[in-house]
Amino acid sequence: MSVSLAKGQNGPLDVSDVVVSVQLAAAADLSALLVTSNGKVRSDADFVFFNQPTGPGVQLVPNPGGIASLRVSLAGVPADVEQVRAVITLDDASSNFGRSAAPTARVSDAAGNVLYEYVIDGLTTESIVIALEVYRRQGAWKVRAVGQGYAGGFAALVTDHGVSVDDAPAPPPPTPVAAPAPITPPSSVAPTPPAYNQPPQQQPSYNAPPVPPAPPAYNQPPAYNQGPTPPAYPPAQQPAYNQQPTYNQAPPAPPVQNQPPAQQPEVSLVKGRPVSLTKGQKVTLRKEGGVALTMIQMGLGWDPIKKSGLFGSRTADVDLDASALLYADGNLVDVCYYGQLTSKDGSVRHMGDNLTGDGDGDDEVMLVDLQRVPAHVTTVIFTVTSYRGHTFEQVSNAFCRLVDSTTNSELARYTLQGGMAFTGMVMAKVYRVNGEWKLQAIGEGIQAKHAGEAAPQLGRFLTA
């Protein structure tokens, strides 16, 4: 008997070979991308599609009159490939999935027995969707329902995964425009200073669309592996990413209702003595002796509150999701969450989705390699959101903790005291000050069910 998956859910694979197939009313193609831990292919050979039907451990099996399927020999997938992503692409790029019934992705064993089924609902204007992925976790294989739409075009999708595309259309010639007359500034006005902290020039890629897409609806979280602004959100009165900075001008004061809590004294990290942080408190990410931390682990945890009812005690099925949102000054440039487990630059990694909060210790973990965070990224904000809309009144023991990944020792912990009527929580942030990383406990509630809804509300937390 098959198991039905919802978006974000996963399940184990106890067979050696699986077949991924798709049921869809419209004409479409199925392809596969074999990606490593950084979300990219090792070479063009790791892209399996109609013109290259065979790859390492993966084969495209034709289906006369229908959509081809993907046969994945798990033992044949190279050891450095962590995920096999199945992609559905409509034949008519001008069409979209919203014009027909939702596609259904199935995972079967070699004998044709359906193991998992996923109805990919919530798609509207997209013509491409990453349906599901077969991935490794602690030496075992699993399948995850992804369902992340992508509107950037098929060539852009595969390019963003590191696949070479040679037939990209040339841009149209520019329209001739009469050059404006030069304007000479008054001698009393200083020349415009050069822009600082500008991000490096990037080739068009799946990680850097030239025009950010619109924010998603609740059932359409940020586009999977899309960036560096996945997805684009309203600027919330933040400066444009490439805008010339304004000098000698004080930043505008935040609205009164959003004033941050009173500043807490900064504390130091001492070996063997974890710091118990209070709301708003900050620590410098240096260990005793002044040694800068390089690899940190942000553990986030919670427990569903047990309630007594007519049929005995039960716990609410609370699905909280940890996310890390990367900002360059006031602009969102990347996000790491359950649908995109690694940031585009590889500096932040999500170690897997927890759908219930059951178990002791960290429920979800984000790893941050501070040395790999790009120079233009100034802040990483950690949030926890409630996917099904439960509020934190139904959650107990919510906490975030900072761990030195090198020694696996806990450095600091912030525990959220008392439930609040919010579906999201801004737990903490790490940010740069004069080239040095700091951590601040935040613990502020927001109304958001996923990172896409949280992002427009985070502007007030970007000031140090």
Secondary structure, DSSP 4 states (H G I P E B T S, - for coil): --EEE-TT-EEE--SSEEEEEEE-SS-EEEEEEEE-TTSS-SSGGGEEBTTB-EETTEEEE--TTS--EEEEEGGGS-TT--EEEEEEEESSTT--GGGSPPPEEEEEETTS-EEEEEE--S--S-SEEEEEEEEEETTEEEEEEEEEEE-S-HHHHHHHTT---S-PPPPPPPPP-PPPPP-PPPTTSPPPPPP-SPPPP--SBTTB-SSPPPPP-TTS-SPTT--SSSS----TTPPPTTPPPPPS-PPPPPPGGGPPPPPPPPB--BTTB-EE--TT-EEESB-TTSPBP-EEEEEEEEEEPEEEETTEEEE----EEEEEEEEETTEEEEEEBTTB-B-TTSSEEE----SS--SSS-SEEEEEETTTS-TT--EEEEEEEETT---GGGEEEEEEEEEETTTTEEEEEEE--S--S-SEEEEEEEEEETTEEEEEEEEEEE--SSHHHHGGG-GGG---
